[in-house]
Amino acid sequence: MPRPGKGARLWLQPERRDKQGRITERSIWVIRDGSAKRSTGCGADARDEAERQLADYIAEKHDPSRHRNNRAELIPVADAIASYSEEVAPTHARPRETAARLNRLLDFFGIMQMADVNGSTCRRYVRERGAESAARRELEDLRSAFRHYYKEGHVDRLIPIVLPPKSTSRERWLERSEAARLLWAAWRLRQKYKGNETRRATAQHVARFILVALYTGTRAGAVCGAAIRPTIGCGYVDLDTGIFYRRPPGERETKKRQPPVALPDRLMAHLRRWERKGLSGTHVVEWHGKPVTKINKAFRAVREAAGFGDDVVPHTLRHTAATWLARADVPFGQAADYVGMSVETYERIYRHHAPSYQDQARHGITSKPAPRQKPDRNSGTTREQRAGQGG
């Protein structure tokens, strides 16, 4: 009866010497499996690495799928990012911004294999990136790229990405008097020449942006991209029905919801007047007859003129609109749909602004409980009880 095989195991192959006693080959760990022999390349003092290679060998032997070259140790991170960039990123609402983030990831992770990415390398990326919130957004893209590559069957396992903590949401919003001050500063801002103020207005387009963003709670990009009439590839304002279609027709819905919004009468009056006077030729917000793509630089000048700090940004107007709706006790469902949020997000962030917030609880905690009515122990004689039962 033949002896049973010992299975795959490590064997320290002894060193070899020539006839003069000089070492020609140092001792090395090899994997022996029956008649097969595979060198690990590890010397006698590197048994830990040899054992890891033995474990990989056994895993490959019993998992045929691992014979394919789809192991995370063999696949560059650059391949996963390239696949995501070609197959997924073009479908994003802002593909150029996604491409810029992927390029920053390539600068750091491009020379690594997928298996090299772990919590330590992710934290190092955050430290070197400097801006924690930006690093988190970019690592989210890397996580999406790895998931896409795994779902496509190009890698044998899903590599986890460790993200830094989420930054706290902005809490700055404007009182109505502050909003008026910001709007007035935008309307009155004039160009300066040699230190003197001229008559040339430089930020009245920012005033129009502020009004639309403040009255609709729409994101800055959607306000700047809005046309004054139906236009291919743009959201638009229907001046006949009073509806602002924030999402361009035919564009798919993304996580940043952009439902249509019914415009208030006061804003509609402004929009019709802007079109009538030629201030809004093709788009709601224009500068010298051309659409404004980004408002940040001009907004900063207005913010400085109004005396606000850098905590007031274009997104503050969206936050302000949502807060005003909550303070007006508008039902959460309607308010969330108006500004383009999920009801869960709106309720979580803004519900404490509502006048009715915890109304029953705050009144109930101080009110005396109603006295309990004691049961009547004298419920009648036995004869009365029988009479009541018809007996």
C-alpha positions in Angstrom: 0.0 0.0 0.0 1.6 3.4 -1.0 2.3 5.9 1.7 -0.1 8.9 1.8 1.3 12.2 0.5 2.4 14.8 3.0 0.7 17.6 1.2 2.2 21.1 0.5 4.8 22.0 3.1 7.8 24.2 3.6 11.3 22.7 3.4 14.5 24.5 4.1 16.8 23.5 1.3 20.3 23.3 2.7 23.1 25.4 1.3 25.4 24.0 -1.3 29.2 24.2 -1.4 31.8 23.5 -4.0 34.8 21.2 -3.6 36.8 23.9 -1.9 34.0 24.4 0.7 32.9 27.8 -0.6 29.1 28.4 -0.5 27.6 28.4 -4.0 23.9 28.5 -3.0 22.6 29.7 0.3 19.9 27.8 2.2 16.4 28.7 1.0 12.8 27.9 1.9 11.0 26.0 -0.8 7.4 24.7 -1.1 7.3 20.9 -1.7 4.1 19.3 -2.8 4.6 15.7 -3.9 7.1 15.8 -6.8 6.6 19.5 -7.3 9.0 22.0 -5.8 8.6 25.8 -5.8 11.2 28.2 -4.6 10.0 31.0 -2.3 13.2 33.1 -2.7 13.2 33.5 1.1 16.4 32.8 3.1 16.6 30.8 6.3 15.8 33.9 8.4 12.6 34.8 6.5 10.4 32.0 7.5 7.3 34.4 8.1 7.3 35.5 4.4 7.9 31.8 3.3 4.8 30.8 5.3 2.7 33.5 3.7 3.7 32.2 0.3 2.8 28.7 1.4 -0.6 29.9 2.5 -1.1 31.6 -1.0 0.0 28.4 -2.7 -2.5 26.3 -0.8 -5.3 28.9 -1.5 -4.5 28.8 -5.2 -4.5 25.1 -5.2 -8.0 24.7 -3.7 -9.6 27.8 -5.4 -9.3 27.5 -9.1 -10.5 31.2 -9.6 -7.2 32.3 -8.0 -5.2 30.9 -10.8 -6.5 33.8 -12.9 -4.4 37.0 -12.8 -7.2 38.9 -10.9 -5.5 38.9 -7.5 -5.5 42.3 -5.8 -1.8 41.9 -5.2 -1.2 41.9 -9.0 -3.6 44.7 -10.1 -2.5 48.3 -10.1 -4.7 50.9 -8.5 -4.4 52.8 -11.8 -6.2 50.1 -13.7 -9.3 50.3 -11.4 -9.3 54.1 -11.6 -9.0 54.0 -15.4 -11.9 51.6 -15.7 -14.0 53.8 -13.5 -13.0 56.9 -15.4 -14.0 55.5 -18.7 -17.2 53.5 -17.7 -18.8 55.4 -14.8 -17.4 59.0 -14.5 -18.9 60.2 -17.8 -22.4 59.6 -16.5 -21.9 61.9 -13.5 -23.6 65.3 -13.3 -20.1 67.0 -13.2 -17.7 64.6 -15.0 -14.9 67.2 -15.1 -14.9 67.5 -11.4 -14.9 63.7 -11.0 -11.9 63.5 -13.4 -10.0 66.1 -11.4 -10.5 64.1 -8.2 -9.4 60.9 -9.9 -6.3 62.6 -11.2 -5.4 63.6 -7.6 -5.9 60.0 -6.5 -3.6 58.8 -9.2 -0.9 61.1 -8.1 -0.8 59.4 -4.7 -2.1 55.8 -5.3 -1.0 55.3 -9.0 2.2 53.4 -8.2 0.4 51.0 -5.7 -1.3 47.7 -6.2 -4.9 47.4 -5.0 -3.8 45.2 -2.1 -1.5 47.9 -0.9 -4.4 50.2 -0.1 -5.4 50.0 3.6 -6.3 52.2 6.5 -2.7 53.3 7.0 -2.3 54.5 3.3 -5.7 56.2 3.4 -4.8 58.2 6.5 -1.5 59.1 5.0 -3.4 60.4 1.9 -5.6 62.6 4.2 -2.5 64.0 5.9 -0.7 64.8 2.7 -3.9 66.2 1.1 -4.3 68.7 3.9 -8.0 69.4 3.4 -9.9 66.6 5.2 -13.3 67.2 3.6 -11.7 67.2 0.1 -9.7 64.1 0.9 -12.9 62.3 2.1 -14.7 63.1 -1.1 -11.8 61.8 -3.2 -11.5 58.6 -1.2 -15.2 58.1 -1.7 -14.4 58.1 -5.5 -11.6 55.6 -4.9 -14.1 53.4 -3.0 -16.6 53.6 -5.8 -13.8 52.7 -8.3 -12.8 49.7 -6.3 -16.4 48.5 -6.0 -17.0 49.0 -9.7 -13.9 47.0 -10.6 -14.9 44.2 -8.2 -18.5 44.0 -9.5 -17.1 43.8 -13.1 -15.1 40.7 -12.0 -11.7 42.1 -12.5 -10.4 41.6 -9.0 -10.8 38.7 -6.6 -11.9 40.7 -3.5 -13.2 44.0 -2.5 -10.6 46.3 -0.9 -12.1 48.4 1.9 -11.4 52.2 1.9 -11.1 53.9 5.3 -12.6 57.4 5.2 -11.9 60.3 7.6 -14.9 61.5 9.8 -17.6 63.5 8.1 -17.3 67.2 8.6 -20.1 68.9 10.5 -22.8 70.4 8.4 -22.9 74.2 8.0 -25.1 75.9 10.6 -24.8 79.5 9.3 -27.9 81.0 8.0 -29.1 84.5 7.5 -31.8 86.5 9.3 -34.0 88.5 6.9 -32.2 91.7 7.9 -28.8 90.1 7.1 -30.2 88.8 3.7 -31.3 92.3 2.9 -27.9 93.7 3.8 -26.2 91.2 1.6 -28.6 92.0 -1.3 -28.2 95.7 -0.9 -24.4 95.4 -0.9 -24.5 93.5 -4.2 -26.8 96.1 -5.8 -24.7 99.1 -4.7 -21.2 97.6 -5.2 -19.2 99.8 -7.7 -15.9 99.4 -9.5 -13.0 101.3 -8.0 -10.4 103.2 -10.1 -7.3 104.5 -8.5 -8.9 104.1 -5.1 -12.0 106.0 -6.0 -15.4 104.5 -6.5 -16.9 104.9 -10.1 -20.5 104.7 -11.2 -20.0 101.3 -12.8 -22.0 98.6 -11.1 -20.1 95.3 -10.8 -22.3 92.9 -8.8 -25.9 93.4 -9.7 -25.9 90.0 -11.3 -24.9 88.7 -7.9 -28.0 90.4 -6.5 -30.2 88.5 -9.0 -28.4 85.3 -8.0 -29.1 85.9 -4.3 -32.8 86.5 -4.9 -33.3 83.3 -6.9 -31.1 81.2 -4.5 -32.8 82.7 -1.4 -36.4 82.3 -2.6 -36.0 78.7 -4.0 -33.2 77.1 -1.9 -31.6 76.0 -5.2 -27.9 75.1 -5.3 -25.6 77.7 -6.8 -24.7 75.7 -9.9 -28.3 75.1 -10.8 -29.2 78.8 -10.4 -26.2 79.9 -12.6 -27.1 77.3 -15.2 -30.8 78.2 -15.4 -32.1 79.6 -18.7 -35.0 82.1 -18.9 -36.8 79.8 -21.4 -36.6 76.1 -22.4 -33.1 75.5 -23.6 -31.3 72.2 -24.5 -29.0 71.0 -21.7 -30.2 73.6 -19.2 -32.7 73.9 -16.4 -35.1 76.7 -17.1 -37.7 79.0 -15.7 -41.2 78.8 -17.3 -42.4 82.4 -17.0 -46.0 81.4 -18.0 -46.6 78.7 -15.4 -44.2 80.0 -12.7 -42.3 76.7 -12.5 -38.5 76.5 -12.2 -37.3 73.2 -13.7 -34.0 72.9 -12.0 -32.9 69.7 -13.7 -32.3 69.9 -17.5 -34.9 67.9 -19.5 -33.7 64.4 -20.2 -30.9 64.5 -17.6 -31.1 61.6 -15.2 -31.8 62.2 -11.5 -28.7 62.1 -9.2 -28.3 62.0 -5.4 -28.4 65.8 -5.5 -32.2 66.0 -6.1 -33.4 68.8 -8.4 -37.2 68.6 -8.5 -39.3 71.4 -10.1 -40.1 74.3 -7.8 -43.2 76.6 -7.9 -41.8 80.2 -7.8 -43.3 82.7 -5.3 -45.1 85.7 -6.9 -42.6 88.2 -5.7 -39.7 86.4 -7.5 -41.8 85.9 -10.6 -42.3 89.6 -10.8 -38.5 90.1 -10.7 -37.9 87.5 -13.3 -40.4 88.9 -15.8 -38.9 92.4 -15.3 -35.4 91.1 -15.8 -36.4 89.6 -19.1 -38.3 92.6 -20.2 -35.3 94.9 -19.5 -32.8 92.5 -21.2 -31.0 91.8 -17.9 -31.7 88.1 -18.5 -31.3 87.5 -22.2 -30.9 83.8 -22.3 -30.1 82.9 -18.7 -31.4 84.1 -15.4 -28.0 85.2 -14.1 -25.8 87.0 -16.8 -22.8 89.2 -16.8 -22.3 91.4 -19.9 -24.9 89.4 -21.8 -23.2 86.0 -21.1 -24.3 83.3 -18.6 -22.4 83.2 -15.3 -20.8 79.8 -14.8 -19.3 80.4 -11.3 -20.4 83.0 -8.8 -17.8 82.4 -6.0 -15.4 85.3 -6.8 -18.0 87.9 -7.2 -19.9 86.6 -4.2 -16.8 87.0 -2.0 -16.5 90.7 -3.0 -20.2 91.3 -2.1 -19.7 89.4 1.2 -16.8 91.6 2.1 -18.7 94.8 1.1 -21.6 93.6 3.4 -19.3 93.0 6.3 -19.7 89.3 6.6 -17.1 86.7 7.4 -16.0 83.7 5.3 -18.7 81.6 6.9 -21.2 83.1 4.5 -20.9 81.3 1.1 -23.3 80.8 -1.8 -24.5 77.6 -0.2 -25.6 79.6 2.9 -28.5 80.9 0.8 -29.8 77.4 0.4 -29.4 76.7 4.1 -31.2 80.0 4.8 -34.2 79.1 2.6 -34.6 75.8 4.3 -34.4 77.4 7.7 -37.0 80.0 6.9 -39.4 77.3 5.7 -38.9 75.5 9.0 -39.5 78.6 11.0 -42.7 79.2 9.0 -43.8 75.8 10.2 -44.2 74.5 6.6 -44.8 70.7 6.7 -41.5 68.9 6.3 -42.6 67.0 3.2 -43.5 70.2 1.3 -40.4 72.1 2.5 -38.0 69.2 1.6 -39.5 69.0 -1.9 -39.3 72.7 -2.3 -35.6 73.0 -1.7 -34.8 69.6 -3.2 -33.9 67.4 -0.3 -35.0 64.1 1.1 -37.5 64.4 3.9 -35.2 62.5 6.2 -32.3 65.0 5.6 -34.5 68.0 6.0 -36.1 66.8 9.2 -32.7 65.8 10.7 -31.1 69.2 10.0 -33.9 71.8 10.2 -36.7 70.4 12.4 -35.5 72.2 15.5 -36.2 75.6 13.8 -39.9 74.9 13.6 -42.1 76.8 16.2 -43.9 73.5 16.9 -40.7 71.6 17.6 -41.2 69.3 20.6 -44.4 71.3 21.4 -46.2 68.4 23.1 -43.1 67.3 25.0 -42.3 70.7 26.4 -45.8 71.3 27.6 -46.3 67.8 28.8 -43.2 67.8 31.0 -44.6 70.6 33.2 -48.3 69.7 33.3 -49.8 67.7 36.1 -51.1 64.3 35.1 -54.9 63.9 35.1 -56.1 62.2 38.3 -56.9 58.5 37.9 -60.5 57.6 38.5 -60.7 54.9 41.1 -63.0 52.0 40.3 -66.3 51.9 42.2 -66.0 49.0 44.7 -69.7 49.1 45.6 -71.0 47.9 42.3 -74.4 46.9 43.6 -75.9 44.0 45.6 -76.0 40.5 44.2 -79.7 40.9 43.4 -79.0 44.2 41.5 -76.2 42.6 39.5 -78.5 39.6 38.5 -81.2 42.0 37.5 -78.7 43.9 35.3 -77.8 40.7 33.6 -81.4 39.8 32.9 -81.5 37.0 35.3 
